Amino acid sequence: MKFSKPKPLSGDKNKRLNSKESTNCEYSAAWSDVDKIKSHSEVTVPSEENVANAKDWVDNGSKL
């Protein structure tokens, strides 16, 4: 059995490098369904359910 030296990644076959289409899907993000907005900083706060769903996705469903 002959082993070859691994080659560095060049990105030649990566379709996303020159793509003009957005790959993010913000409608399913935890912060997209705002539960409330903090008055002093105007930071959006997602609902507890959305945070739990996002955590579940990261823990179990994310295959990035």
N, CA and C atoms as a LAMMPS dump frame, in Angstrom:
ITEM: TIMESTEP
0
ITEM: NUMBER OF ATOMS
192
ITEM: BOX BOUNDS ff ff ff
-5.0000000000000000e+02 5.0000000000000000e+02
-5.0000000000000000e+02 5.0000000000000000e+02
-5.0000000000000000e+02 5.0000000000000000e+02
ITEM: ATOMS id mol type element x y z
1 1 1 N 0.849 -1.176 0
2 1 2 C 0 0 0
3 1 3 C 0.891 1.234 0
4 2 1 N 0.622 2.138 -0.925
5 2 2 C 1.445 3.326 -1.081
6 2 3 C 0.695 4.542 -0.559
7 3 1 N 1.337 5.329 0.281
8 3 2 C 0.731 6.532 0.836
9 3 3 C 1.335 7.75 0.172
10 4 1 N 0.491 8.71 -0.14
11 4 2 C 0.99 9.945 -0.727
12 4 3 C 0.9 11.067 0.297
13 5 1 N 1.743 12.035 0.112
14 5 2 C 1.766 13.175 1.014
15 5 3 C 0.513 14.016 0.802
16 6 1 N -0.171 14.41 1.876
17 6 2 C -1.376 15.234 1.705
18 6 3 C -1.047 16.581 1.063
19 7 1 N -1.938 17.021 0.195
20 7 2 C -1.735 18.294 -0.501
21 7 3 C -2.535 19.38 0.211
22 8 1 N -2.025 20.6 0.261
23 8 2 C -2.778 21.686 0.896
24 8 3 C -4.026 22.009 0.08
25 9 1 N -5.048 22.496 0.753
26 9 2 C -6.283 22.859 0.079
27 9 3 C -6.081 24.147 -0.714
28 10 1 N -6.498 24.126 -1.963
29 10 2 C -6.33 25.311 -2.801
30 10 3 C -7.63 26.097 -2.958
31 11 1 N -8.765 25.419 -2.791
32 11 2 C -10.043 26.089 -2.963
33 11 3 C -10.496 26.141 -4.408
34 12 1 N -9.804 25.466 -5.301
35 12 2 C -10.157 25.497 -6.721
36 12 3 C -11.555 24.951 -6.988
37 13 1 N -11.975 23.957 -6.231
38 13 2 C -13.266 23.324 -6.471
39 13 3 C -14.364 23.854 -5.556
40 14 1 N -14.07 24.891 -4.773
41 14 2 C -15.047 25.448 -3.849
42 14 3 C -15.952 26.427 -4.594
43 15 1 N -17.222 26.034 -4.797
44 15 2 C -18.173 26.853 -5.552
45 15 3 C -18.549 28.132 -4.812
46 16 1 N -18.437 28.12 -3.489
47 16 2 C -18.896 29.262 -2.695
48 16 3 C -17.95 30.452 -2.743
49 17 1 N -16.707 30.269 -3.156
50 17 2 C -15.745 31.361 -3.136
51 17 3 C -16.139 32.51 -4.059
52 18 1 N -16.677 32.209 -5.217
53 18 2 C -17.038 33.247 -6.182
54 18 3 C -18.543 33.388 -6.352
55 19 1 N -19.289 32.8 -5.463
56 19 2 C -20.744 32.834 -5.559
57 19 3 C -21.267 34.222 -5.194
58 20 1 N -22.289 34.647 -5.902
59 20 2 C -22.917 35.938 -5.622
60 20 3 C -24.189 35.77 -4.797
61 21 1 N -24.605 34.523 -4.573
62 21 2 C -25.821 34.253 -3.825
63 21 3 C -25.523 34.095 -2.34
64 22 1 N -26.42 34.591 -1.538
65 22 2 C -26.27 34.495 -0.092
66 22 3 C -26.505 33.055 0.359
67 23 1 N -25.679 32.577 1.279
68 23 2 C -25.843 31.213 1.774
69 23 3 C -26.474 31.177 3.154
70 24 1 N -26.587 32.327 3.796
71 24 2 C -27.182 32.336 5.13
72 24 3 C -28.697 32.346 5.028
73 25 1 N -29.325 31.782 6.001
74 25 2 C -30.777 31.666 6.016
75 25 3 C -31.262 32.297 7.313
76 26 1 N -31.486 33.586 7.294
77 26 2 C -31.753 34.327 8.518
78 26 3 C -33.145 34.113 9.092
79 27 1 N -34.082 33.613 8.294
80 27 2 C -35.431 33.462 8.825
81 27 3 C -35.501 32.394 9.908
82 28 1 N -34.52 31.503 9.978
83 28 2 C -34.536 30.465 11.013
84 28 3 C -33.572 30.765 12.168
85 29 1 N -32.939 31.932 12.149
86 29 2 C -31.993 32.288 13.206
87 29 3 C -32.731 32.624 14.492
88 30 1 N -32.086 32.339 15.615
89 30 2 C -32.718 32.57 16.92
90 30 3 C -33.043 34.042 17.138
91 31 1 N -32.23 34.936 16.601
92 31 2 C -32.45 36.354 16.846
93 31 3 C -33.479 36.958 15.891
94 32 1 N -33.948 36.209 14.9
95 32 2 C -34.88 36.786 13.931
96 32 3 C -36.282 36.988 14.497
97 33 1 N -36.678 36.192 15.461
98 33 2 C -37.985 36.351 16.087
99 33 3 C -37.759 37.047 17.434
100 34 1 N -37.851 38.366 17.426
101 34 2 C -37.518 39.177 18.587
102 34 3 C -38.614 39.08 19.641
103 35 1 N -38.213 38.747 20.856
104 35 2 C -39.156 38.691 21.972
105 35 3 C -39.287 40.065 22.619
106 36 1 N -38.144 40.739 22.782
107 36 2 C -38.139 42.092 23.341
108 36 3 C -36.863 42.803 22.928
109 37 1 N -36.834 44.105 23.128
110 37 2 C -35.662 44.923 22.814
111 37 3 C -35.251 45.657 24.081
112 38 1 N -33.98 45.546 24.433
113 38 2 C -33.479 46.25 25.617
114 38 3 C -33.456 47.746 25.327
115 39 1 N -34.04 48.521 26.218
116 39 2 C -34.205 49.951 25.962
117 39 3 C -32.888 50.725 25.973
118 40 1 N -31.98 50.388 26.849
119 40 2 C -30.753 51.186 26.959
120 40 3 C -29.741 50.887 25.856
121 41 1 N -29.777 49.673 25.279
122 41 2 C -28.801 49.329 24.252
123 41 3 C -29.419 48.991 22.906
124 42 1 N -30.752 48.876 22.849
125 42 2 C -31.476 48.504 21.639
126 42 3 C -31.022 47.16 21.076
127 43 1 N -30.653 46.254 21.954
128 43 2 C -30.256 44.901 21.565
129 43 3 C -31.494 44.021 21.574
130 44 1 N -31.664 43.233 20.516
131 44 2 C -32.818 42.343 20.456
132 44 3 C -32.566 41.096 21.293
133 45 1 N -33.619 40.631 21.946
134 45 2 C -33.54 39.437 22.795
135 45 3 C -34.524 38.41 22.241
136 46 1 N -34.026 37.228 21.841
137 46 2 C -34.932 36.203 21.321
138 46 3 C -35.72 35.551 22.446
139 47 1 N -36.787 34.861 22.082
140 47 2 C -37.591 34.169 23.083
141 47 3 C -36.831 32.947 23.606
142 48 1 N -37.232 32.462 24.756
143 48 2 C -36.593 31.283 25.349
144 48 3 C -36.726 30.073 24.424
145 49 1 N -37.864 29.959 23.768
146 49 2 C -38.093 28.831 22.853
147 49 3 C -37.107 28.86 21.686
148 50 1 N -36.876 30.053 21.124
149 50 2 C -35.922 30.171 20.018
150 50 3 C -34.501 29.884 20.46
151 51 1 N -34.146 30.291 21.652
152 51 2 C -32.813 29.998 22.173
153 51 3 C -32.652 28.486 22.364
154 52 1 N -33.685 27.838 22.905
155 52 2 C -33.63 26.386 23.1
156 52 3 C -33.53 25.652 21.768
157 53 1 N -34.28 26.114 20.765
158 53 2 C -34.212 25.492 19.437
159 53 3 C -32.833 25.679 18.81
160 54 1 N -32.251 26.862 18.954
161 54 2 C -30.921 27.121 18.409
162 54 3 C -29.873 26.253 19.101
163 55 1 N -29.983 26.105 20.408
164 55 2 C -29.043 25.269 21.146
165 55 3 C -29.177 23.808 20.724
166 56 1 N -30.403 23.353 20.536
167 56 2 C -30.64 21.989 20.095
168 56 3 C -30.032 21.759 18.713
169 57 1 N -30.182 22.737 17.82
170 57 2 C -29.617 22.612 16.481
171 57 3 C -28.093 22.525 16.538
172 58 1 N -27.483 23.358 17.371
173 58 2 C -26.021 23.345 17.487
174 58 3 C -25.547 22.037 18.096
175 59 1 N -26.239 21.581 19.137
176 59 2 C -25.82 20.364 19.824
177 59 3 C -26.065 19.103 19.013
178 60 1 N -27.153 19.045 18.257
179 60 2 C -27.55 17.798 17.625
180 60 3 C -27.628 17.83 16.1
181 61 1 N -27.945 18.965 15.52
182 61 2 C -28.252 18.969 14.103
183 61 3 C -27.234 19.639 13.209
184 62 1 N -26.296 20.363 13.76
185 62 2 C -25.354 21.097 12.952
186 62 3 C -24.306 20.171 12.373
187 63 1 N -24.201 20.155 11.072
188 63 2 C -23.2 19.323 10.397
189 63 3 C -22.269 20.195 9.553
190 64 1 N -21.95 21.39 10.05
191 64 2 C -21.105 22.314 9.287
192 64 3 C -19.684 21.879 9.298
